Amino acid sequence: MPTSYEIDHTIAFPVLIGDIGGTNARFAILSDAYAEPKEFPILATADFSTIDEAIQTGVLDKTSLQPRSAILAVAGPIKGDEIDLTNCDWVIRPKVMISDLGFENVVVINDFEAQGLAAASLGQEYLKKVGGGEIRPSTSRVVVGPGTGLGVSGLVHARHTWFPVPGEGGHVDMGPRSKRDYELFPLYETIEGRVSAEQLLCGRGMMNIYRAVCKANGVKPAAKTPAEVTAHWADGSDPAAVETIELFVTYLGRVAGDLALVFMARGGVYLAGGIVQKILPALNQPRFREAFEDKAPHSQILKTIPTFVITHPLAALSGLAAYARTPVRFGVATEGRRWKA
Ligand SMILES: Nc1ncnc2c1ncn2[C@@H]1O[C@H](COP(=O)(O)OP(=O)(O)OP(=O)(O)O)[C@@H](O)[C@H]1O
């Protein structure tokens, strides 16, 4: 049957899997379909001028295993033979990796697709449930991850297969809802006049909220970084930081609820990335679920949809490992994203 959507069911072992973020690159090798991934120390992308050098020094020089395949998840659009990363200087050149590093196959997918693969395959021990609702098996799921930016992907189940649906859902519009929002929204920094979700829901967005709260309260901002905001929220020392995190989880609930409606994600909404793990107690306050369920006329549906924080420290790698082991379970389109020797 002719198809424009190539799905690959053969990945030769050993497989190098890699999650290439703006700041960190995480690698592991799967020697075969049954082995646990052999993880390597996390590398700072700034420490290596190229990804090839990072793989050679940080992985290949440290093992006798010679990977035949590489599956990499990257933050950025995958087009052509030179893939630029959004938040770092590395350029991925799969053809060069094949000739210089000895791979037979290189597959490059989107980082939130990898988070989607994780949401389809992680065990309950890596999922912390927030609020009510139950997973309805074999129905759509959504992953939302505030990090350096706001990543989103859907996960559709059809024909006994999980299809990750990468997109740019982090850039949807946000609007005011509460009286306080109407005070704060004019103070939020915009992108070309727009308060997109990513303007508020990422590390930079947390600072945007914090500065607006301080301005509205007429106080000088004390915290300089998202880590300081969460630290001052945790010890209760700065009321503006406390309100910032309350607003952050409220906005996250709103966006997560909207995305659940878009995908009718009865399989759950999965919160990914480092920030949500740092603010778990705030997510467990009623605010997050209240905002998530506040979706008239469909609040009753939202109440039945569970939300989870992904607690696996290397979730994207875990998703890539699940895909490498049993590609047939996942409808990862490889057309234009797979290079062969
Ligand atoms: N303790 C903290 N509390 C809140 N935000 C934090 C904290 N530490 C770091 N951040 C923010 O988290 C964001 C990075 O998120 P995350 O750790 O999920 O990385 P990422 O977006 O996956 O990027 P990469 O994969 O490049 O490391 C940055 O904006 C950073 O300022």
PDBQT file of the ligand as one rigid body, heavy atoms in Angstrom, charges set to zero:
ROOT
HETATM    1  N1  LIG A 401      14.347  24.938  41.453  1.00  0.00    +0.000 N 
HETATM    2  C1  LIG A 401      13.713  25.412  40.371  1.00  0.00    +0.000 A 
HETATM    3  N2  LIG A 401      12.451  25.862  40.452  1.00  0.00    +0.000 NA
HETATM    4  C2  LIG A 401      11.809  26.347  39.362  1.00  0.00    +0.000 A 
HETATM    5  N3  LIG A 401      12.352  26.419  38.159  1.00  0.00    +0.000 NA
HETATM    6  C3  LIG A 401      13.593  25.978  38.010  1.00  0.00    +0.000 A 
HETATM    7  C4  LIG A 401      14.345  25.447  39.087  1.00  0.00    +0.000 A 
HETATM    8  N4  LIG A 401      15.558  25.091  38.627  1.00  0.00    +0.000 NA
HETATM    9  C5  LIG A 401      15.570  25.379  37.312  1.00  0.00    +0.000 A 
HETATM   10  N5  LIG A 401      14.402  25.930  36.942  1.00  0.00    +0.000 N 
HETATM   11  C6  LIG A 401      14.002  26.401  35.611  1.00  0.00    +0.000 C 
HETATM   12  O1  LIG A 401      13.586  25.274  34.856  1.00  0.00    +0.000 OA
HETATM   13  C7  LIG A 401      13.810  25.533  33.475  1.00  0.00    +0.000 C 
HETATM   14  C8  LIG A 401      14.451  24.283  32.848  1.00  0.00    +0.000 C 
HETATM   15  O2  LIG A 401      13.516  23.265  32.919  1.00  0.00    +0.000 OA
HETATM   16  P1  LIG A 401      13.898  21.729  32.807  1.00  0.00    +0.000 P 
HETATM   17  O3  LIG A 401      14.851  21.404  33.924  1.00  0.00    +0.000 OA
HETATM   18  O4  LIG A 401      12.648  20.959  32.729  1.00  0.00    +0.000 OA
HETATM   19  O5  LIG A 401      14.778  21.682  31.518  1.00  0.00    +0.000 OA
HETATM   20  P2  LIG A 401      14.384  21.513  29.980  1.00  0.00    +0.000 P 
HETATM   21  O6  LIG A 401      13.489  22.601  29.491  1.00  0.00    +0.000 OA
HETATM   22  O7  LIG A 401      13.992  20.118  29.747  1.00  0.00    +0.000 OA
HETATM   23  O8  LIG A 401      15.768  21.848  29.362  1.00  0.00    +0.000 OA
HETATM   24  P3  LIG A 401      17.029  20.926  29.180  1.00  0.00    +0.000 P 
HETATM   25  O9  LIG A 401      16.520  19.623  28.655  1.00  0.00    +0.000 OA
HETATM   26  O10 LIG A 401      17.791  21.751  28.252  1.00  0.00    +0.000 OA
HETATM   27  O11 LIG A 401      17.734  20.794  30.488  1.00  0.00    +0.000 OA
HETATM   28  C9  LIG A 401      14.689  26.768  33.372  1.00  0.00    +0.000 C 
HETATM   29  O12 LIG A 401      13.895  27.870  32.974  1.00  0.00    +0.000 OA
HETATM   30  C10 LIG A 401      15.150  26.980  34.825  1.00  0.00    +0.000 C 
HETATM   31  O13 LIG A 401      15.304  28.347  35.104  1.00  0.00    +0.000 OA
ENDROOT
TORSDOF 0
